[in-house]
Amino acid sequence: MSKIYDAVYQQSLDDPDGFWREAARGISWSKTPSTVLDESNAPVYRWFSDGELNTCFNALDRHVRAGRGELTALIYDSAMTGEQRRYSYAELTELTARCAGAIRDLGVRKGDRVLIYMPMIAEAVVAMLACARIGAVHSVVFGGFAANELAKRIDDATPRLVIAASCGIEPSRVVQYQPLLEEALAISTHEVSKVLMVQRDAWPAPMREGRDHDWASLVPSAPMADCVSVAATDPLYILYTSGTTGQPKGVVRDNGGHAVALHWSMKHIYDVGEGEVFWAASDVGWVVGHSYIVYAPLFAGATTLMYEGKPVGTPDAGAFWRIIEQYNVKVLFTAPTAFRAIKKEDPKGDLLLKYATDSLSALFLAGERTDPDTLHWAQQKLGVPVVDHWWQTETGWAICANCLGVEELPVKDGSPTKPTPGWNLCVLDDEGNSLPAGQLGSLAVKLPLPPGAFPTLWNAPDRFIESYLSAFPGYYNTGDAGIIDEEGYAFVLSRTDDIINVAGHRLSTGGMEEVLADHPDVAECAVLGIADAMKGEVPLGLVVLSSGVTRDHAEIVKELVQSVRDRIGPVAAFKLAAVVERLPKTRSGKILRATIRKLANGEPVAVPATIDDPAILSEIQQVLDTVLGRS
């Protein structure tokens, strides 16, 4: 029995006002809210609607005022340049205040948007906090994003200012950002009059007189700006996620609910507090970077770690272990993809033996489903709790997690444990009826969503309701499918469109991926449904083998097919599989399953803006043509 967790979770559902009012006491308010949940415009709910605060003050200034200014706020480590630096809370507060003064002098005011286009450098954190300091709304676009996609975000957010870096640095190349930005500014209809540029030594960018301003010349000497109080319901940031229409969706995060939820999560989910080192090995361009590189650790008075590098190749598969040892990391939060890459390069964990990682108390994984094989490998090698937790750009923090700061629960393979307090998770059939334990359906959250979740889409309130709230009235449709078992554990098995119908049987491709991932020779895999004239759909599996595997590929495929037959049954009709060198992924490490499916079905494929390497699509196409008998 999980008595402590059960009591906390039930309280969050039975008395959300009382639960979140208590959580809100952990935040410094310039005007304490009297209203916790505002239901006046249901199904669009707002939290702390009459409260006022400043997010940057809660992340920085309040710790300095409390006498904690000498504690380390930010550690920056670049495997690409060799730079390593620590910023105290006092130093980061002053630098942020000067950056805020600089952008205020460039004409940015409360409510204005600022687009940030930067790699993993400390200035990106400063820029985000500086916007929050003066009540401006930041919109971070992943550095190196294609010009056309960047232009769409410029036109939608209509920023007054762009803050950019001249380039990003990859292990094998320098990515020049400024030419991409220049092209985006040329093709966008919205005119941006000011650009603030961080010049990097690897490639200093040409500057346009009158429009472009050098960070190093402007920011250090700028007057320090004070924090500007904003309404709890005012937007803190816009973060764009891909839309099905090709038009990106601007997920809005508010100030009040965001601060309350993320502050609560640091103690209760991650069990991290003041002065402890938390490392989210993500990118500031993604939601994890917003929530758990920049904001949540600083709300908690912890030390956040920002790493410019890769899990492998910078210089080797021991990079993560070096960081943990050097900075006494307590909790690491990364994607399963990172650990699959480490496991592929160093399957026996030999490099881990070179480092002392005893400071690590837990590993949290999110971004894609964690296959049991990767989870077991990490557990065995690290000897700490490995927590698979599930959340989305839209939610801003975990829907399901093993809340280590509430009560550590037993782990179940393939499950992100139970719903996090505040998230009333249900499994629904196609008509919106609740399904009994163990039955596969759509995972949906009963409204209202808790604080920290998105309240709307930028300039698209109708699209917000249509995309997320219309499929199941009274619920947020996550777009994921899965089950909740009799003990309340959730299993996120697939995106809803990855549930395939094989001769009338609804099957999860995620369940088949678990079987493939358990094979000792497989490093990572993807299973997708492709069109079949007889059965409607049949599954197709692509696998990447671990380094050093030299066995015959045909023999491995034969074993994989048999494994699916043994563990899922002949009903799965799993007969098609192939070995590939690599899988197409987004820059954040998510496998582009929908793109592979279109290639397999012979449908037109637009190169996704988020793909890490477009050249891989032709490689995958050749493999698919061979396995499907088209070559």
N, C-alpha and C positions, 0 to 999 in steps of 0.2 A: 504493500500500500504506500502511496505517496501522499501522506497526510498533510504535510506542510504545503507542498505545491498545490494539492487539491483545494485547500482552504484559501490560499491566495488567489488562485484562478477563479474560484467560485465567487469570491468577494468582488473581483473585477467585473464579473458579469451581473451580479445581483445589485451592486451598488457602485456603478461607474462614477457617479458624482463624488461619493466619498473616497473612492480609491484614488482617483486622479487629482482630487483636491489635496489629498495628503502628499501625493507625488509632487505637486506643484510647489510645495513648501521648500523643495530643494533648489528652486530657481529664485534669483533676485529679480523682483518686479519693481518698476517705477510706479505702477498702479496695480495693486493686487486685484485679481479678478474676483467678482462676486458671483458670476455665472460660470459654471464649469462646462456643462454641455448645453449648447444652444440648438434646440430642435425646431426653431421657428420656420425653417426653410427646408424641412425634410422632403426628399431623401438626402439633401445636402446638409450635413451637420457641421457645426463649427465648435471648437473648443476654446474656452477662456475668452469669449468674444468681447468682454469689456475690460480685459487686462491690457497692460502696456509694459514693455520691456525692451532691452537691447541685447541681441544675441552675442555680439562681440564682448559686451561688458560681462556677460555670464561665462564666456570662454576665457577671458583674460583678466580684465581689470579687477574683478572681485577677488581673485586670488592674490593679486598684488596688494590690494587694500587690506586683506586679511593677514598680511605678513608672510605670504608664501612666494614672494617675487623671485627669490633665488632658486626655487625649484626649477628643474628642467621641464620646459613645456614641449619643445620640439627637438628631435634629433634628425638631422639630415645626413644620409649616407648615399653617396653616388659611386656605384661600382664602375660607372662609365668614365668619370673624371678623376676619381680618387679623393674627391672632396668629402670631408666629414666635419660636421659642425653641430654644436649644441646651442640652443637658444633658451635662456631662462624665461620665466613668465614676464619678468620686468623688461627684458630685452625685446621679446616678441610684442609686448604691449606697445612699447615706444615705436618700434619699426612699423607696426600696423597703424598706429595713430598718425605717423608721418605719411604713410602711403594713403591713408584716408584723406589727409590734408592735401596731398598732391592731386588726387582725383577730384576732390572738391574744387580745387583751383582750376582744374580742367573743365569745370562746368557741371559736374555730376551732383545731383541733389536727391533728397529722399524720394523714393519711388521710381527713379530712373533705373534703366537696365544697363548693366555693364557685361559685355561678353568677354570671357577669359579663355584664351587659346594657348595653353602652356603645357610643357612636359612636367615630369616629376622633379620640380625644383622648389626650394623653400619659398620663393617669391609667389608661387601659386597659392600657397596657404595664406600668405600675407595679403594677397589681393582679395581672396574670398572674404577674409575677416574684415578687411578695410571697407569693402562694400557694405557688409553687415553693420559696421560701426556707424556709418552715416545714413543708414536706412535705404541704401540702394539695393537693387535686386540683381544678384549675379547669375549668369548663365555660363557654366563651364562647358566648353566643347573639347572633346578629347583631342590632344595635340596630334597634328598630322592628318586630321580628318580631311577628306577630299573637298576641294573648293566649292563644288556645286552644293554639297550637303551643308557646308559652312554657310554658304549664302542663304540657304533656306532658313537657317536658324537666325541669321542676321535680320532677314525680312520679317520673321515671326516675332522676335523679341524686340526689335527696333532699338538697339542699344545706343546710348549717347557716346559711349567710349568702348574701345576694344583694348584689353591688356593682353599682350602676347609676348612670346619669346622668339628670338631669331631662329632657333632650331631645336630639335630634339636629337638625342644621341642613342643610336641602337648599337648592338654589339658589332655589326658589320658595316654600318653606314651612318652618315649624318643626314637627318631629315630636315630639309630647309622649310621652316614654317612660313617665313615671311612671303615667299612667292605664292604660296597657297592662299594666304590671307589677302594678298594684293589682288589675286584673281577673284576671290570671293567678293571683295569690296567692289570690284569692277562690274560683276554681273548681278549683284543684289540691287533691288530697287530702293531700299532704304539707304540713305547716305549717312555714313559715320564720319564725323569731322575731326575726331581725335583718336590717336593710337599711342599707347604707352608701351614701349618696347624694352624687354630685358635682353641685352646683347650678351650672347654666350661666345666664349673664345673659340669654340669649334667652328662657328660660322657667323661672324658679325653681319647683320643685315644692312642693306642700303636704307637710308632714311629719307622720307619725303619732307622737305622743309615746310613748316607751318602746320602740318598734320601730325607728324610723328615726334614723340618725345622720348628721350633716353631715361630709363628707370634710374640708372646710376647717377645721372646728373640732377634729376628732379626729386626723387624720393628722400634721400638721406638728409637733405637740407629743408624739406618742406615743413611748414608749421604743423604741429600736432592737432588733430581734430578730436573733439570730444564725442562721446557716444550720443546718438540721437535716439530718443525713445520712439518706438513704433507700436501700433496696435498688434496684439497677439495674432490677429487674423491677417495682418499684412504679409505679403509674400517675402520670404527670405531669398529664395532662389527658384529658377526654372531649370529643369534638367530634361533634355530632350531624349525621348526613346523612339525607336522606329515605329512607324505607323503602317497599317496594312494598305493604306491608300497611297503610300509613298510620301505623304506629308507628315513630317515628324510631329509627335505629340509632346507638348511642353508640360511635363509634370510639375505642378506648383507645390512648394513646401512652405508652410506658414512659419512664423517665428515662435509663437507661444507653445503650441502643441508639440512642435519639433524639439524645442529645448527641454520640455518636461519629459517626453518619452525617451529621448536619447540619454538624458541624465539618469533616469530610472534604469535604463537598460545596462549601463556600465556596471553598476553594482549587482543587479539582480540576475542578469544573463551571464555576463563575463566575469563577475566577481573581481573587478578591478577598481581600485580607489586611488586616493591622493598619493602621488609620488611613485606609483608603480608604472612599469613600461608596457605599453600596449602597442602592438604592431599589426596594422592592417596592410597586408602586402597586395594592395590594389593600386588603382590609379585615381587621381583626383577627378578625372573625367567621368568616372562612373559613380553610381550611388553609394557604393561601399566607401569610396574615397571621400565623398561629402560627409557621410554619417560618421565614419570610424577612423579616418585619418585626420580630418579637420575638426569636427565639432564635438562628438561625444566624449573622447578622451579629455579634451580641454574643459568641457563642462564639469567633468569629474575631478579636475585638478591632477590628472595623471600626466605621464609623459607619452606623447605620440611619436611614432617613428615613421619617417618617410624615406623610402628606398628607391633609388633610381638604378634599376638593374633587373635581371631575370633570375628565375629559380635555378636555371642551368646555363652554362656558357659565359657567366660573368663572375669568376672565370670557369667554374665547374659546378657540379651538382651539390657541392658543400656550401654554396653561398648563403643559404638560409641559416645553416648551423653556425657559420661565422658571425652573422648578425646577432643571433640569439645569445651566443657566448659574449661577444664584445659589449653588448648593451644591456645584458641581464634582462632580456625580454621575459615577461611573465605570461602573456597570452599572445599567440599568433593567430591571426584571422586571414585565411587565404582561400583560393579556389581549389577544388579537387584536381583541376587541370594541372596546377603547379606541382602537386604531390605525385601525380601520374608521370609528369616529366622527370621529376627527381628519381622516382622509382625505376623509370625506363633506363635512365643513364647509370644509376647506381643501385641495381636491384637488391644487392646484399647489404646496402647501407654502410659500406666500408668508410666513406668519407665522414659519416657521422661520428665515427670513433676518434677522429682527430680533434673534436671540439667538446667542450663541457657545456651541456645544455640543461643542467640541473635547475636553472632559474625558471624554466618553462613549466607552468602548471596546467596548461590546457591548450589544445589546438582546436580552432573553430573553422569549419569548412562551409562554404556556400557558393552559389553561382550556377552550379549544376548539381544534379543528383550525385551523391557520393556512393560509388559502388562498394560493396562489402570488401572486396579484395584490397582496394586502396585504404579503406578505413582500418582493416586488420593490419596491414603493413605499417601504417603510421602508429597504431597502438603498440605494436610489437617493438618498433624501433625507438619510439620516444618514451614509452612507458607512462604516458599521461592520458587523461580523458580526451578523446577525440569526438568533438561535437559537430554533427551534421545539422545545420539549421537552414531554414527555408524562408526566403523573403524576396521582394521584388523592388524594382525602381519605384513603383507606385507606392509601396507600403513604407519605404524608408527605414524600416527595421524589421526584426524577425517576426514572422507569423507563427512559426513553430521553432522551439529550441529546447535544449536541455538546460534549464536555468540554473547554472551552478551556484549563483548567489542566493537562490531560494532553497533548492534542494536538488542534489545530484540524483538523477533517476537512472535506473538500469538502461543500458543501450540496447536497441534492437537493430539488427542489420537492415539497412535500407530505409530507416525511419529518421526524420529530424526530431524525433521524440514527440512531445505533446504541444498543443497550442500555447503560445505565450500568453500570460495574463493580459486581458483586454481584447484578445482576438477570439471571437465566437465562431469557430470554424465548423462547417457542416459539409456533408456529402449529399449532393442532390442529383436526382434523375433529370432527364431532359425536360420534364414538365415542372421542375422546381420542387418536387416532393423530397423530403428527407429519406435517405436510404439507411437501412439497418447496418450494424457493424459488419465490416468485412466485404461489403458490396462496393464495386467500382462505380464511381460517378464523378461529377464535376465538383471540385473543391471551391466552396464559396464561403464568404464571411458575412454573418448576419450584421446588418447595420445597427448602430453607427460603428464605423471604423474607429479605432482608438486614436488618441493624439499621436501626431507624427506621421500619420498616413496622409496622402495627398487629398486636399479638399476639392480640387478642380483641375482642369487643364487650362493653360494660359490662353486667354481670348477664345476659349472653345467650351463654354459650359454645357451646351447641348451635346457636343461630342463626348464630353465626360460621362454624361448620363447614358447616352446611346452605347458607348463602348464598354462601360463597366457595370452599370446598374440596371440595364433594361432586360438582360437575358433572364434574370431571376429577381423579380421585384422584391425589394426589402433586403437584398443581398448584394455584396460586391463579388463579381465573378472574377476569380483569379486567372482563369484561362488554363489552369492546371487540372489534371484528373488524378484521382487516387482513391484511397480507402482510409477509414479510421477503424482500427480493430477494437475488440471488446474491452481492452484496457485503456483505450483512449489515445493510443499511438497513431500518428498520421503517417501515411506512406504516399509520397508524391511520386507518381509513377510515370507521368508523361505530360506534355502539353495536351490540351484537349484534342487538338488536331493530330496528335500522335497516337491516339487510340484508333487502332485499325480494325476493320471489319473483314474477317477472313471467313468467307462462306457462312455469314450470319453470326459468327462468334466475335464478340468484342474482346480484343486483346491489347495489352499494354506493351508497346515496344520497349519501355523502360524495364519491364520484367525480363525481357529477353537479353537486354544489355547487361543486366546483372549476371546472367548465366555466362555470357561471353567473357565478361571481365574477370570471372573466377578462374578462367583457364590460366595455368601458370605461365604460358608464353605470351599472353596478351597484356599490353601496356594500357591501351585505351580502345574504345570501340564506339560505334554508332549503329543503331538499328532503325530502319524507317520502313514505312509501308509504301509499296509501289503498285501501280495498277496491274490487274490480272483479269483477263477476259473470262476465266472460269470462276474464280473465287472472289472477284471484286478487288481484293487487295491481298498481297502476300508480303511477308517481311524479307528484307534484304539487310545483311550485316556487313559492315566494313570494320576491319580490325587493324590496329598498329601493333607490331610485335615489340617486345622488350629488346633492349640492346643485347647483342651476343647470341640471340636465337638463330641457329643455322639450320634447323630442321626443315624438311620439305613442306612448302606452304600447302600443298594439296592435302597432305596428311593432317595438318593442323585444322584446315577447314572441315575435313571429315569429322574430326573430333568435336569441333564446335557444333556442327549440325546434330551430332548424336547427343551432345549434352543438352541442347534445347529440347530435343525429343524426349530425353529421359526426365527432365525436370519440369517441363511445361506440358509436354504431351504432343502427340501427332497433330492435334487440333491447331497447333501454331503454324503448321505447314512451312517450317523453317528449313529451306533447302538451298538458299542462295547466300553465299558469303564470299568475301575476297579479302586478301591481305593488301594493305596500302602502306606507302611510306609515311604518310601523314594525313590528317583530316583537315578540311577547311574550317577555320574558326574565326570568330570575331577577335578584335584586339583584346577583349577582356577574357578570352579563352573559351567562349561558348561555341560548341560545335554547330555549324550551320546545317542542321538536319533538313530544314525545308528546302534549302538550295540543292542539297544532294538529291532529295526526292524529285525535284523538278528536272534535274539532269537525267535521272534514271527514267523518268516518264517521257522524256523527249520534249518537255515544255520549254518555252523561251525563258531564259535566265538573265536577269539584270544583275550585274556584279554588285553585291551588297556594299554599301558605303562603309560598313564596319569591318569588312574582311581584312585579316592580317596580311594575306599574300594572295592577290588575285590569280597568280600563275598556277596555283594549285588546282583550280577548277578544271583546266585542261587535263591535268594528270588524273583527276578523279573520273572525268568523262571517259578517258581511255580504258580505265579499269572497268567502269560500268558497262561500256560497250562490249568488252570481252566477256564478262560474267553473264551478261544478258544475251550473248550470241549475236551481237550487232556488228561485229568486226570480222 
